[in-house]
Amino acid sequence: MRAATAPSPDVAKPEALAPMTGREFMQALIDGKLPPPSIAETLSFRLVEVGDGYAVFEGETGPHLLNPLGMVHGGWVLTLIDSATGCAAHSMLPAGFGIATIETKALPTSPRSSGRSTVTCAAKTNSSAGGASASVMAPLLAIAQRGQDCR
């Protein structure tokens, strides 16, 4: 496997992001003014709503996300949570700043089946991102398509 040596031409350019606050950046992604990150297409999820310290993602499960036991891979769920919490925290930042995840933790209560369903993850900051860190909570809601079991 070869490592990428240059950014994809579809990635937002740093000079386009520099004057935007975190919330403006997130809203530009939703509005299609900036290209979506490639991971969103790869993992079938998208940012659908943003506010001050708040972000909502929706993801579509399916056969491309299964672990060897036929359940949606927990890494997909954790990546969805990380994306929502990161965007919630990023929405609080002034122009010229970014974020990095220090720790992400998930306590799954039930596995997702191999059927297709829409999963919604809403994240909200518990403290101002103006400090050194922000704590974010992200409950998940899975909605099965008609006739499908969501477990």
C-alpha positions as CSV (number, residue, x, y, z in Angstrom):
1,M,0.0,0.0,0.0
2,R,1.3,3.5,-0.9
3,A,1.0,6.4,1.4
4,A,-0.5,9.6,0.1
5,T,2.1,12.3,-0.6
6,A,-0.2,15.2,-1.4
7,P,-3.6,16.3,-0.1
8,S,-6.6,15.4,-2.2
9,P,-7.6,18.2,-4.6
10,D,-11.1,18.0,-2.9
11,V,-9.8,18.9,0.5
12,A,-10.5,22.5,1.7
13,K,-7.4,24.6,1.4
14,P,-5.9,26.2,4.5
15,E,-6.1,29.7,3.0
16,A,-9.9,29.2,2.6
17,L,-10.3,28.2,6.2
18,A,-8.1,30.8,7.8
19,P,-10.6,33.6,8.0
20,M,-13.5,31.3,9.2
21,T,-14.5,30.7,12.8
22,G,-15.0,27.0,13.7
23,R,-18.8,27.4,13.3
24,E,-18.5,29.1,10.0
25,F,-16.2,26.3,8.8
26,M,-18.7,23.6,9.9
27,Q,-21.6,25.4,8.3
28,A,-19.7,25.8,5.0
29,L,-19.3,22.0,5.0
30,I,-23.1,21.5,5.5
31,D,-23.9,24.1,2.8
32,G,-21.6,22.5,0.3
33,K,-19.4,25.6,0.1
34,L,-16.4,23.4,1.1
35,P,-15.8,19.8,-0.1
36,P,-16.7,17.2,2.5
37,P,-13.9,15.3,4.1
38,S,-13.1,12.0,2.3
39,I,-13.8,10.0,5.4
40,A,-17.4,11.1,5.3
41,E,-17.9,9.3,2.0
42,T,-15.8,6.3,2.9
43,L,-17.7,5.7,6.2
44,S,-21.1,6.9,5.0
45,F,-21.8,9.7,7.4
46,R,-22.3,13.4,7.2
47,L,-22.5,16.6,9.3
48,V,-26.2,17.7,9.2
49,E,-26.5,20.4,11.8
50,V,-24.2,22.7,13.8
51,G,-24.6,25.4,16.5
52,D,-22.4,26.9,19.1
53,G,-20.9,23.9,20.9
54,Y,-23.3,21.6,19.1
55,A,-23.1,19.2,16.1
56,V,-25.2,16.5,14.7
57,F,-24.1,13.7,12.3
58,E,-26.1,11.1,10.5
59,G,-24.6,7.8,9.3
60,E,-25.9,5.0,7.2
61,T,-24.9,1.5,8.3
62,G,-24.6,-1.3,5.7
63,P,-22.6,-4.4,4.6
64,H,-19.4,-2.3,4.0
65,L,-19.2,-1.6,7.8
66,L,-19.4,-5.1,9.2
67,N,-17.0,-6.8,11.5
68,P,-16.3,-10.6,11.2
69,L,-19.3,-11.3,13.4
70,G,-21.7,-9.6,11.0
71,M,-22.3,-6.5,13.3
72,V,-21.5,-2.9,12.5
73,H,-17.8,-2.4,13.5
74,G,-17.4,-0.6,16.8
75,G,-14.7,1.5,15.2
76,W,-17.3,3.0,12.8
77,V,-19.4,4.0,15.8
78,L,-16.4,5.5,17.6
79,T,-15.4,7.4,14.5
80,L,-18.9,8.8,14.2
81,I,-18.8,9.9,17.9
82,D,-15.3,11.4,17.4
83,S,-16.5,13.3,14.4
84,A,-19.5,14.7,16.1
85,T,-17.7,15.7,19.3
86,G,-14.8,17.2,17.4
87,C,-17.1,19.3,15.3
88,A,-19.1,20.4,18.4
89,A,-15.9,21.6,20.0
90,H,-14.6,23.1,16.8
91,S,-17.7,25.2,16.4
92,M,-16.7,27.2,19.5
93,L,-13.3,28.2,18.1
94,P,-12.2,31.6,16.7
95,A,-10.7,31.9,13.2
96,G,-7.3,30.4,12.8
97,F,-7.6,27.6,15.4
98,G,-8.2,23.9,15.1
99,I,-8.7,21.0,17.5
100,A,-7.3,17.5,18.1
101,T,-9.0,14.7,20.0
102,I,-7.2,13.8,23.2
103,E,-9.4,10.9,24.3
104,T,-12.6,9.3,23.0
105,K,-14.5,6.7,25.0
106,A,-17.6,4.7,24.1
107,L,-19.7,2.4,26.3
108,P,-21.8,0.5,23.8
109,T,-24.9,-1.1,25.2
110,S,-26.0,-3.2,22.2
111,P,-24.4,-4.1,18.9
112,R,-25.8,-2.8,15.6
113,S,-27.0,-5.6,13.2
114,S,-26.0,-6.0,9.6
115,G,-29.2,-4.4,8.4
116,R,-29.2,-0.9,7.0
117,S,-30.2,1.8,9.4
118,T,-29.7,5.5,9.9
119,V,-27.7,6.4,13.0
120,T,-27.8,9.9,14.5
121,C,-25.2,11.2,16.8
122,A,-25.7,14.6,18.5
123,A,-22.8,16.1,20.4
124,K,-22.8,19.1,22.8
125,T,-19.9,20.7,24.6
126,N,-20.1,20.8,28.4
127,S,-17.6,23.7,28.7
128,S,-16.2,26.5,26.7
129,A,-13.6,25.5,24.0
130,G,-11.9,28.8,24.8
131,G,-10.0,27.0,27.5
132,A,-7.5,24.2,27.1
133,S,-10.1,21.5,26.6
134,A,-13.8,20.8,26.1
135,S,-15.8,17.9,27.4
136,V,-18.4,16.7,24.9
137,M,-21.3,14.2,25.3
138,A,-22.6,12.4,22.3
139,P,-25.7,10.1,22.6
140,L,-26.4,7.9,19.6
141,L,-29.8,7.0,18.2
142,A,-30.3,4.3,15.7
143,I,-33.3,4.3,13.4
144,A,-34.1,1.1,11.5
145,Q,-35.6,1.2,8.1
146,R,-39.0,-0.2,7.8
147,G,-39.0,-3.9,8.4
148,Q,-35.4,-4.0,9.8
149,D,-34.2,-4.8,13.3
150,C,-31.9,-2.1,14.6
151,R,-30.2,-4.2,17.2
